[in-house]
């Protein structure tokens, strides 16, 4: 019998990479998503009938039960940047863990985030820590992965700032000295697979970062350079940033929230002594090697632009 894997948030940025790798390992994969249209087209990542979409919200007890029933492994990739952190990121992982334990699931891997902290002033960071604790209480053998900023061709970090470089006369920089350790989405997915394959990862927490630590200002300078836009980096005062965040929260998809401003005040890098990608046998990929090709479309003339020889 082929094993069944359920991936919550499997239609998302990280989830799609995980689904693809599970299919390669001959799992039958259930893509559990809130949006019935979200998994459309994903069946092409595997053989006929190998990948199927399933409507299942992590806040819905009955839906989680249906999604997990008969699964050998469960991966939770659900995460939000704004909204009700408590029900999605604090309560959701515990619900998955409890139902997975009752269903006899063999392994659970959960995507959290570097900075998860029950005492953080950020609701996002607190909910991540609460979700981890609830999951481990219900399913002690779960493996938790905490990535820094996750990048890749369709990411919401480099692409968003590249779009800003196209339309703004300058590149805004908020808390420019804060440090980040961007990790490639493919490396995160490979870490999931390594965790599923290795029993020694059970009950452990891994922090996932790339090979280089960047300041936020350095990342913005990199975006400006790779988009070929002559944009001056301008430091945004804290008060003005807070005002912009309040206004942004009125939008359905705010570009910046007050909670995110809190996160920007704390470094987002792998902690000293933490288990890392290396402990999972994954060599981290560099921003400099993978980001320029997909930012080229933001250059004047798009990807057709020929960059001058150095």
DAFEN-V457301 format. One record per helix or strand. SS is the DSSP state (@ for helix, = for strand). FROM is the first residue (numbers start at 1). TO is the last residue. If there is no record, write none. Layout:
ss:SS from:FROM to:TO
ss:SS from:FROM to:TO
This chain:
ss:= from:4 to:8
ss:@ from:13 to:24
ss:= from:28 to:33
ss:@ from:42 to:45
ss:= from:51 to:55
ss:@ from:61 to:68
ss:= from:73 to:76
ss:@ from:85 to:103
ss:= from:107 to:111
ss:@ from:123 to:138
ss:= from:143 to:147
ss:= from:150 to:151
ss:@ from:158 to:167
ss:= from:170 to:173
ss:= from:179 to:180
ss:= from:183 to:184
ss:@ from:185 to:197
ss:@ from:199 to:201
ss:= from:205 to:208
ss:= from:214 to:215
ss:@ from:216 to:227
ss:= from:232 to:235
ss:@ from:238 to:248
ss:@ from:258 to:263
ss:= from:268 to:268
ss:= from:275 to:275
ss:@ from:277 to:280
ss:@ from:287 to:298
ss:@ from:302 to:304
